[in-house]
Amino acid sequence: MGIRCCGLCHTDLHTVEGDLQLPKLPVVPGHQIVGVVDALGPGARVFKKGDRVGIPWLHSTDNQCDYCRRGLENLCDHAQFTGYNVDGGYAEYTIVHENYAYRIPEVFSDENAAPLLCAGIIGFRSYRLSGVAPGQRLGLYGFGASAHLVLQLARHQGCEVYVFTRTPIHREFAQRLGAAWVGSAEDAPPHQLDAAIIFAPAGALVPQALRVLRKAGTLALAGITMSSIPSMDYSLLYHERVIRSVANSTRQDAREFLQLAAEVPLETEVELFDLEQANQALQALKKSEIKGAAVLRM
């Protein structure tokens, strides 16, 4: 597949900075890839040459382990991940099995489609695992590539969204997208929340989020890494509140999300960079200077 665009998020940042133990070195980063099929392998039937497709974080699974058999292929014992176990999208070409690539809805440009393939899919899985229902109140901690898509999805499905972020440009952005309330993690929103998702990799946010969560509410942790969660009083977790992590995604998540994203349709806010500006883009991500998502244009 010839690559056109690759979206950036915190996985790229951790990879470049060496926070993760990389199983493959050297590795080409990039895990939200949009491109065009240039050639087909023997027996390939799903796509044809010239089709525009996307490659997400989940690159392959063994389809045999206990987790795969239980419909939890996101936890596969032998999963391979794009830009981590296999070379990713900071390249001209890449190879992927047809069962792990997805047709990009026509409503999205290449640049606007790229953030859907990890930030969007992981945000969608986090949203579902939070258990929030139409008419309920959802809190989002951190407001970047994933959260700005989840806010639109939640509002489309009738939820009120409360955004917790300390960055002025992100506060203004959340308000423009229709957040019911915007404040910092230390603030008290006007109502308790039915569910919440933490996108920022900051463990200190966990007790803050539990503090404003209703009984039986779920707090989903969407990050691939997180700093230490501080000790806290059991009363914050009592009354059947739930904390759960979100790990990777499944192919079904990807299929359902891309279909829903086109139906809404979701609007991805992107800032474009040329490949030569990748380090500049990563530094901007680190400093929370990207309003929505950063995308490398090949």
N, C-alpha and C positions, 0 to 999 in steps of 0.2 A: 504494500500500500504506500502510495506517495503521500507524504505528510504536508498539510497546509497550515494547521494551527495546533498549538498545544497550550492548554490552560495550566496556570500555576496555582498552587495552594501550599499549605504548610507542610505537606509531605515532601515537596521539592525542597523546601527550606531546611527541613531536618536532614534530608539526604545530603545536600550541599555542605551543611555545617558539620556533618558527621555525628549527629546526636543518636542515630540508629546504627546498629551493627549490620553493615551491608553484607549480604550473602554472596554478592557478585561484585568483583572489582577487577578492572574498571567497569563502570556501568554508565550507560547513557540515561540521564533522568527524563522525567516527563511522563505523566500518567493520565492526561485528559486529551486524547489525540483525535483530531478530525483530519481525514484525508480521503483520497480517491483510490479505488481498487485499480491497480496497474497490471496485476497478473494473478492467475488462479492456480492453486496447487491441484494435484491429481485428485479427482473425485469431488472437488468443491462444487456445490450446487446452489447455495443460498444467495450469493451475489454474482453479479457479472462485472466485467471490466467497465470502468467509468462510474460505478455506483459510489456515492458518497457515504462513508460509514464512520463510526466512532469507536474508539477503543478506550475502555475505562480502566480503573485500578485493578480489578480482578482479571487476570490474564488467562488463567486456566485452573482447573481442579482435576483431581484424580477420578471423580465420579464413582469411587468404590469404598471410601472410608465410611465410618459410622455416621459422621456429620453429613456427608453428601447424601447418604441413603435416607437420612431424616429430614432432608430439605434445608439443611443448614450448610450449604456449600461455602458460605462466607467464612466458615470455621474449618474448612477442609485441612486435614493434616499435611497435605502436600500441595497446597495452593501455590501458584506463582503469581507475582504481582508486577504490573507494568512499571518500568523505571526503577525496579528494586531487585527482583530476581532475574528479570529479562530487560534488555535494552528498551528504552522508552522513546518519547516523542521529540527530544531535542536532536532530531535526525532528519535526513531526507526521506528515508524509507524504513518501513518496519514490517514484520510478519506476525500474523495472528491467525488462530484457528477461526473458521467462519462462525462457530458456535459461541464465540466470545467477542464478536463484533456486532454493531447495531446500526441499522439504517437511521440516518439523521432526518428528522421531519423537515419538510421543505420550508416551513415557516421560519426556521433559524438560519442565519448566515453561518459561515464557518467560525468566525470569531465569537459569535454569540452562542454557538452550540458547544464549544469546548468546555466552558465551566459546568455544563450540565452533566458531564461524564464522570465527575468525582464529587465535586462540591454539591451538585444537584442530587445525584443518586444517594450519596451518604446523608444529605439533608433529608431526603425523602424517607429513607429507612429510619432515621432518628425521629422524624415526625410521627411515623407509624408506631414505633416502639414507645413513644411517649404516651400513647393511648388517648390523646386529646380527641374530643368529639366535637362535631359542629355545635356552635353556640357556647362553647367553653372558652376559657381564657388560657392562653399559651404564653409562657415567658421564653425569651431568647437572650442568652448571655453571650456577648460578642456579636458583632454585626459585620460580616464580610461576605465572602463568596457564597457560602452555604446559607447563612441566615437570611440574606436578602431574597433568596429564592423561596425559602420556607415561609417567610412572611407572606409573600404573594399567594402561595399555595394554601396556607391556613386561612387567609382572608377569603379566598375563592370558595372554601368549604365552610364558611360561616363562623370562623373563630375570631375572637378578639386577641390581638397580639400586643404584648408588652415587651419592650426592648430595653435591655440593660447594657449600656456601653458608655465609656468615658470619653470617647473621641468625638469632638464636635462635628466633623464631617460625616461621621457615621450616624450621629443623632439626627442631623438634618435629613440625611438620606432615608432613615427609617420613618421619619415623620412624613416625608414626601410619598413614601410607599403605602402610607395608611396605618401606621402603628397607632394603637389606641392610647399609648402612653410611652414616654421615653425618659429614662433616668439612669442613674448609676447603680451598681450592685448594692451599695449601702443604703440606697433610698427605699422607702416603703411605697409600693404602688397603691393606687386607690382601692384595689380589690386583691384578695388572695388569688393565686393561680391554681388552675386544675392540673396543669402539666408544665414542664419546663425542659429546655434543652440547653446544655452548655457547649458552645462551640470553642470558646477560648481555652487554651491549654493550661488553665490556672486552677489548681486544686482548691485554693482559698475560696473560690466561688461556690463550692458545694454547700457549706453551711449557710452561706448567704441565700442561695436558692431555696434550700429546705425551709428557711425562716419564713418565706412568703408562699409556701406550697400548702394547699388544702389537705385535709385528711384524705388518705387513699390516693394521693397524687403521685405521679411518676416523674422522676428527674432522670433524663437521658444524657449520658456523657458521650458527645460525638467525636471527640478528638482521638487521634491515633496515639498521642502521648499526652501526659498531663503531669504537672508538678505535684508534689506530695499533698494529699488531702489532710488538713489539720485535724487534730482531735476535737471532738465536739460533744456536746451534751446529748444523751440519748433521746431526750424529749424532742429534738429536731426531727428524728427519724420515726418516732413513735406514731401511733394511729395509722399504721399500715402504709406509710409513705414508702416509696420504692426508689432505690438508686440502681440504674442499670447502665452498663457500658454498651457502646455500639461498635461492632467490629466489621469492617469491610462491607460488602454487599453481595447480593446474589444476582444471577442473571434475570430472575423474575423481577427483582427490584428495578433493574435497568429498563426492562421492557415496559413495565407499568408506569414508571416515572416518565420516560420519554413520550409515551402516549398522552399522559396527563399534562405534561409540560406544553405540548402542542395544542391541547384542547383549551387551556386557560386563556391565551397562551402566556407563559412566563416571559418576563423581560429581563434579560441578563445585562447588567451594567458592567461593561468591560473597559479596561485600559490596555491599549495595544502597545507592544514592544517588539522590535526586531530581535532576531535570535542573538545578535551581537550585544544586545542590551539585557541579556538574561540576568547578569549579576545585579544590574541596576534595579531590575524588577523585583528580584528577591530581597534586596535591601529595603525597597519601598514596602514590601509585604511585612518585613520584620518590624518596620517603624509604624505600621498601621496607616500608611499613606495611600493605600489603594481603596477607593470607595466601594467597589464591588469585587470584581475579579480581574486578575492580570492574565493576559494572553500573549504568548509568543507567536508572531507571524513568520512563517517560513518563506 
